[in-house]
Each structure stands twice: as structure tokens, then as C-alpha cells.
């Protein structure tokens, strides 16, 4: 469980985990509900229901606007904010790529107003950076697998709810100016941000328009050395970002509303530095020097538009209808040395061919739902809905125009139903439902790259293989159900079971086929991943206490594991995966007015079946590429009048990886070698934040890594243990000074 990111600690059980944009409009019209302390409670749009949160038996966290802005000032992004506050979320890589970042040991689904940002057919792992946090009103974290959102989210959902429509007549808005510097205020480590949002409301019509620009300098570690750059996957350091946002709404009658929301986000690497390899044996991390990076710098662009109609009293129920379009373009940078995978002697016999790749994905989707109490049986609330999604993704090489991942079409049609029964005045509730997933994937015939088979040491073997395309299909009825017991207000227990699904990274699988004659219609490795989440929890929200304890366990018969080749390229293996964990959170309002303290703890254990011929028995620990470390979060918050402050510490606990995992050996693929897994030594980081509100706006100062700790980040320490070019240190002490003003 995460340290709850709002004025009081919150752990809200939810069963219905589908986050959709239409609920944003509904949330603004719904009557506010009160918690046990009679304080106003945020309506959780991710629930896809108008039922109160205590009626639903799984867990979410809500990071409100105040805490979100605070964390973004500290760490720089929404993804970092979520990771800082959520013990069972992996520490971020502090890069553009979020590969290997997990929630409860599985990949989360990033969404904006319920619109999925991921590209599961070929996961470029840039989906954590698709909108500037300035335009995000709150973040809803949904834990565990569930199918009501559709594809993705086997670890949970990170739903970013954008700013709502203006509530007052006339013009209003917000501006932000921000500057960032490393500990020694070096010129190349200085960055800045400017953002603004203007809103206008006149009667039934309203409009919002905003823009944000950010330029980031390079990062420095605790020893004052430049942090190394990942030219291929992409960087947030030495980059520029432009984010645009608009929202136009119109009130139709007393209960209906239509909204059009559009956004565009683009992050471009500067290309002004090249990496200097480190040395794992001596503990010297990868660094960077000025230089021209080859090719075009890594970049990411996301464009999204959604049209929503809601009616909170249609036939006595709540109707939500939405159509959306989303497209992404992720460009991966080039490396100084030619990438072996891209070589083709027919194009360059000298084997010095330079190339780089890009992902392109387009989504078109629709979501419909209708919820109301059953006439004549008001204790039973029913929801009926239908979702449709079409996704087209491909990965090409830029310089030569070759196809690395063939165009892949994904189509999902999914009707669903939910029911919630209130008994004994709400002291007991039963909830459950099902979603029927009808999925079809289409891939045409294609050839793998010339060197996909492998590049032997004597360079004697080349040549791609022909792969017969296909139209594999997947149909399944995915269930969820749970029970909630609340004997007195503010104290409750719950238990639940939910199934979710996603597809494996089909791009990695299809591009790595080495055996001639493969027919994708019968290639089991591209079958979907069906995971489940079983969970029991207890929550107390009374008086000064706000705490929860949750235990969960999940499994998938053919899960997805990222396994590194000797070359550093990751492939996908399909094996049985089992994960279990304990999440504990406690928040206390202390006797000193305005002072609160909180503690969060997460323990995760994950294993998989690593046998060359799987026997269904898990025997090997998931490594750092696939699971996060155990963690303790401590924090203290103080607020009095115009002044507020926070100090937070994250203890990333040491972890040992045991088992008989195997890696792919490019030089001898028929005889896999034992995978060497780095143990993790752990580290401790502390951040601080202060803010003072004046008549002319708010002034804030945040410090990341307050004690200037020198450390190797978790991802670098536990993945690619033989690669000295990706041995990255974490960011050292960093200052951010900001001013924001609302009008």
C-alpha cells in the first residue's frame, strides 16, 4: 500500500476497477460523500460507479492536487510522485523509459481520464510520460489485476484525472514558474519550467486551455559526477518538453453534460551528451561527457482526444458514453557502437551499419455504461456496459526503413456486468461481476531482421526467417467478486478475487523468432496473460487514526518475464508466475495542531518456473527487472496558516535473488547459460519541501536527496549485471524553487 497522498491517510477498497473519462464529468456533479470524520471525500472516478468507496472490496489510493504538486516539485514527474508515495511501486529509473517499473510485481496500466496510454503490443515503456502534471488534478492508484478496465493493468491502474471544468463564472486560471539546480549550481544542471492554464465559464458553456514548457539540465550524482545517459531508451535529463491541454464542455439540461478533452505531449532529448561506461567491479557508475549523440535523439509524443456524454438521471440511473482516439510515437536513440541486432551484410558487409527504431501506435475506443438501483429491489445496484478497443502498433528502423516488429492489429469487444448488494443497512455488502473478452490479433506475413537468428562469434551465420502471419483469437469470461463487512462506521474488513488480462509484449516475441516455419496462428507465446488477484484487508478510519493492512497473492500460468540476452537486448519468456505481498499503512494526526505522521511498508515475494521444460512449479526469484524491493516509507507533514512543510524518507531494503534462472546466450543459443542475478544492497533517501502562501502567490522550495546520498539505483543494480554502460547512479541533491499564482 502507498503512503496515502492526501491530507489524511486513505485506503479505499474498490472492486470495480475500470477508469473512464466520462466519470470525470459525473464526479463534478455528484453529491460529496462524508467519511467517518465528516470531511469531504473525493469521488473516485476510476470506480466506474456512483456507489461510495466503502461499498467496494479492493484497494485504491488517491493522490490529491496539493500532494501531487508537492511531489512533482520534489521529483519532477507524475511517475516519480507515484513511486515515492507507494511502497509496492518500483523505484523509478529516473529515465524516460519505465521498463521494469512495476506495481505489486506486475506492470501497471497508465491512463489519462481512463484512456489507456500503454502500447502492450510493443511496450515502448514511455507511457509514464504522456501529460504534464500541471494539468493533472489527482492520481487514482488502483491495486491488483482486474478486467473491468480491459487490456492491461495486471499490477494495477495509474489513472491521471485532468483538471475539471471551471466552477465560477468568468475567467480564472493558474500560472507556474519553476527553476531547478544541482547541488553545485552548475550551468548545465540548471532547468526551468513555465506553465499556464486559462479557464472561462459562461452559463452552460465552459472552456479551458493550457500550455507547459520545461527544459531539464543534466543530472549529477552524490559524488558530483554527471549521471550517465541511456541514449537508446531515452532520457528525462538534457531534454525539453511541451505539453498542451484543452477542455470544452456544455451542460445539457439539469443532468446531462458533454465534454471534449484533447491533449498533446512531446518530450525530446537534447542529444548534447554521450555516455562514458562505468565499471561495476570497482563501483564506478556510468557517466557522460559533452558530445554529439549519433542519429536522432530519443523522443516521445502522445496525442489524445476524447468526447464524453454523461447523464446522471437517465431513466433513474447514471449513463456514461465515451469515444476516444490516442496515438503515440516513440523514437529510440542510437548507440555509439553499431547495434549487432541491426546488422545486415547485404546492406553493409563491414558490419558498421547505424540504425535506430521507432514505435508507432494508434488506438480508437469506445466505452458505454449504465448503472442504477434495480426497481423494486433498491438494495441491489446493477451496472451494464460495453467496451471496444482497436490498437494498431508497429516498430520500424528509421535509417533503412526495415520492419523490426510487423504491424500488429489488436481488437477487443467486451460486454460486462456488475452487481452490488447492500444488506443489514450496509454492514454487509456482496459485490461481483463478469466481463466477456473477445480479442483478436492480426499480424501479416513478415521476415525477421537479417541478424535475428544470432550473430555468431565467427560471423558465419546471418539471415532472417520467414514467419507466417495469423489471426489468433482469445475469448474468456473473467470474473470478480468480494465481500465487505463494516460493523461500525470507519472500521471494515474485505476480501476479494478478481481476474485481469493483458497481452505479452508481442513485438519482442515476434521480432525474436529464430526458427523457420513458425505460424502465428499456433504460436502459444503470443496468447494473452490472464492473471488474478486475491486480497484480504482491514481498514480503520476513526479519529486521529487512518490505517490499513492488506495481504494479496496473485498468479498467472503463462506470465511475462523479461530475460536479457548477453547483448543486452531483452526477450520475453512465458512461464508460470506467483507473487504475494503484504502492505501496511498508518497515518496519525498528532496532538500538535497541523502535524501528521505516516508510515508505509510493503513486502513482495515473486517467483517463477525457470525450467527449460516448464513443470508448473515456481523455483526462481523474480529479479530486479520484474519485481520491486521491499520498502519502508516515513513522512511527517505540518501545515499552519500560510506555511506548510513535509519531510519524507524511503528505505529501500536489501534483497537477495535465488534460483536457477536462465539467460539467452547470443553466441550459443542452443545452450543457455545460468543467469547471474545481482543482489540488491539497499539505500535510504530523504526529501524535504516547504511552502509559504502570499497574496501574490505561493513560494516553494524542495530538496531531492536531502543528504546528497551517493547510490546506484535499484534498476541498474539488479539488471544487465555484466553491462558497464547501464550502471547508473541516482540523482544527487537537487533544489527546485517555484512560484505559482491562481486567479
Secondary structure, 3 states (H helix, E strand, C coil): CECCCCCCCCCECCCCCCCCCHHHHHHHHCCCEECCCCCEECCCHHHCCCCCHHHCCCCEEEECHHHHHHHHHHHCCHHHHHHHHECCECCCCCCCCCCCCCECCECEEEEECCEECCCHHHCCCCCCCCCCHHHEEEEEEEECCCCCCCECCCCEEEEEEECCCCCCCEEEEEEEEEEEEECCCCHHHCEEEEEEEEEEEECCEEEEEEEEEEEECCCECCCCCECCCCCCCCCCCCEEEEEEEEEEEEEECCCEEEEEEEEEEEEEECCCEEEECCECCCCECCEEEECCCCCCCCEEEEEEEEEEEEEEEECCEEEEEEEEEEEEEEECCCCCCCCHHHCCCCCCCCCCCCCCEEEEEEEEEEEEEEEEEECCEEEEEEEEEEEEEEEEEEEEECCCCCEEEEEEEEEEEEEEEEEEEEEHHHCEEEEEEEEEEEEEEEECCEECCCCCCCCCCCCCCCCCCEEECECCEEEEEEEEEEEEEEEECCEEEEEEEEEEEECCCHHHHHHCCCCCCCEHHHCHHHCCEEEEEEEEEEEEEECCEEEEEEEEEEEEEEEEEEEEECCCCEEEEEEEEEEEEEEEEEEEECCCCCEEEEEEEEEEEEEECCCCCCCCCCCEECCCCCCCCCEEEEEEEEEECCEEEEEEEEEECCECCCCCCEEECHHHCCCCEECCCCCECCEEEEEEEEEEEECCEEEEEEEECCCCCCCECHHHHHCCCCCHHHCCECCCCEEEEEEEEEC
